[in-house]
Amino acid sequence: MKTPPEQAILAAGIEHDWSDVFFPQSSRPPERFLRSSHHSPPLRIQSPFPAEAAATVLGWLEGEAKEPDSVLEVGAGCGRFLRELLRERSHFRRAMACEPMAAKADFLRWIFGPSGPDREIPCRDHLARIHRFTVSHPGASRSGAPPVEVRAATLEELAPEVERNGTPFGLVACLNVIDHVPEPHTFPNLLARVTQPQGYLAISSPLDWHEEFTPRRHWRNDLSAFFRDSPTWEILHGISVPFIFRPAYRTLVVFQSKILLLRRRED
Ligand SMILES: C[S@@+](CC[C@H](N)C(=O)[O-])C[C@H]1O[C@@H](n2cnc3c(N)ncnc32)[C@H](O)[C@@H]1O
């Protein structure tokens, strides 16, 4: 049986982001995965990016007068950053993840849901074929963390709803998404629509542009360029953090992903 593409992308994402939790040093990479770019075998080098990004953002917020108590992650992928953020701090009272890819949204509901033997991981068959063992739920949320509401939606779909309901967030995180959209220059305004006045935006990107996602005329080589001179956003902090990606078995690519913390000005 051929695996649907979304399931293969999800499986690759789970391997990349959650390998330390799900795939201990045990499994042997099957030969057939050596040739494929999407099906890399279990990563034994864990990208430090999600944990480092979460610690960096929380450290910056500690220095601010008022720490946000609600968080939205836009394009949450497989949820590792949000998990690290919620495990590090308990002051969040409300959490939402928006992710348009249905398979990833299913996985987010699973990973942030309760653990239990009856709750099988989405794409279990695909993962089991790669790893030849069953994956069990790691219990992603710490006690006291808010439930994570998962929306299978783009930011473009979510923004009008958040505005209509008057429920913007104190912290919005958008990691490694802006170089995956056709009109990245529209993102700062869209992100402002889901952020409270005086609220924060944590955004990062390796700026690894591809014409498959973004027309060349919209490519930029500095993330700050999207926010400089903005009447809406004030840049507070910036740092570059290594982001390790493994496109094939013997290839590790290290990006310098810039992380910015911005504050939304009052209307
Ligand atoms: C490279 S992945 C990054 C995932 C995760 N944030 C991380 O850092 O690992 C980009 C994600 O953005 C999502 N995405 C693409 N377009 C989007 C949009 N318009 N609104 C929200 N998310 C989007 C994709 O489905 C994908 O999961």
Ligand as a Chemical Component Dictionary entry (heavy atoms), coordinates in Angstrom:
data_LIG
# 
_chem_comp.id                   LIG 
_chem_comp.type                 NON-POLYMER 
_chem_comp.pdbx_formal_charge   0 
_chem_comp.three_letter_code    LIG 
# 
loop_
_chem_comp_atom.comp_id 
_chem_comp_atom.atom_id 
_chem_comp_atom.alt_atom_id 
_chem_comp_atom.type_symbol 
_chem_comp_atom.charge 
_chem_comp_atom.model_Cartn_x 
_chem_comp_atom.model_Cartn_y 
_chem_comp_atom.model_Cartn_z 
_chem_comp_atom.pdbx_ordinal 
LIG C1  C1  C 0  8.617  24.283 7.837  1  
LIG S1  S1  S 1  7.128  23.928 8.654  2  
LIG C2  C2  C 0  7.489  24.577 10.275 3  
LIG C3  C3  C 0  6.721  23.861 11.340 4  
LIG C4  C4  C 0  7.049  24.288 12.766 5  
LIG N1  N1  N 0  6.636  25.652 13.031 6  
LIG C5  C5  C 0  8.517  24.107 13.054 7  
LIG O1  O1  O 0  9.231  25.112 13.235 8  
LIG O2  O2  O -1 8.971  22.961 13.083 9  
LIG C6  C6  C 0  5.987  25.143 8.004  10 
LIG C7  C7  C 0  4.573  24.902 8.514  11 
LIG O3  O3  O 0  3.764  26.027 8.178  12 
LIG C8  C8  C 0  2.492  25.566 7.806  13 
LIG N2  N2  N 0  1.867  26.623 6.977  14 
LIG C9  C9  C 0  2.039  26.842 5.651  15 
LIG N3  N3  N 0  1.298  27.890 5.249  16 
LIG C10 C10 C 0  0.647  28.356 6.345  17 
LIG C11 C11 C 0  -0.289 29.422 6.574  18 
LIG N4  N4  N 0  -0.690 30.211 5.566  19 
LIG N5  N5  N 0  -0.769 29.606 7.815  20 
LIG C12 C12 C 0  -0.361 28.809 8.832  21 
LIG N6  N6  N 0  0.528  27.781 8.668  22 
LIG C13 C13 C 0  1.022  27.547 7.455  23 
LIG C14 C14 C 0  2.777  24.266 7.079  24 
LIG O4  O4  O 0  1.660  23.399 7.012  25 
LIG C15 C15 C 0  3.919  23.680 7.893  26 
LIG O5  O5  O 0  3.491  22.812 8.905  27 
# 
loop_
_chem_comp_bond.comp_id 
_chem_comp_bond.atom_id_1 
_chem_comp_bond.atom_id_2 
_chem_comp_bond.value_order 
_chem_comp_bond.pdbx_ordinal 
LIG C1  S1  SING 1  
LIG S1  C2  SING 2  
LIG S1  C6  SING 3  
LIG C2  C3  SING 4  
LIG C3  C4  SING 5  
LIG C4  N1  SING 6  
LIG C4  C5  SING 7  
LIG C5  O1  DOUB 8  
LIG C5  O2  SING 9  
LIG C6  C7  SING 10 
LIG C7  O3  SING 11 
LIG C7  C15 SING 12 
LIG O3  C8  SING 13 
LIG C8  N2  SING 14 
LIG C8  C14 SING 15 
LIG N2  C9  SING 16 
LIG N2  C13 SING 17 
LIG C9  N3  DOUB 18 
LIG N3  C10 SING 19 
LIG C10 C11 SING 20 
LIG C10 C13 DOUB 21 
LIG C11 N4  SING 22 
LIG C11 N5  DOUB 23 
LIG N5  C12 SING 24 
LIG C12 N6  DOUB 25 
LIG N6  C13 SING 26 
LIG C14 O4  SING 27 
LIG C14 C15 SING 28 
LIG C15 O5  SING 29 
# 
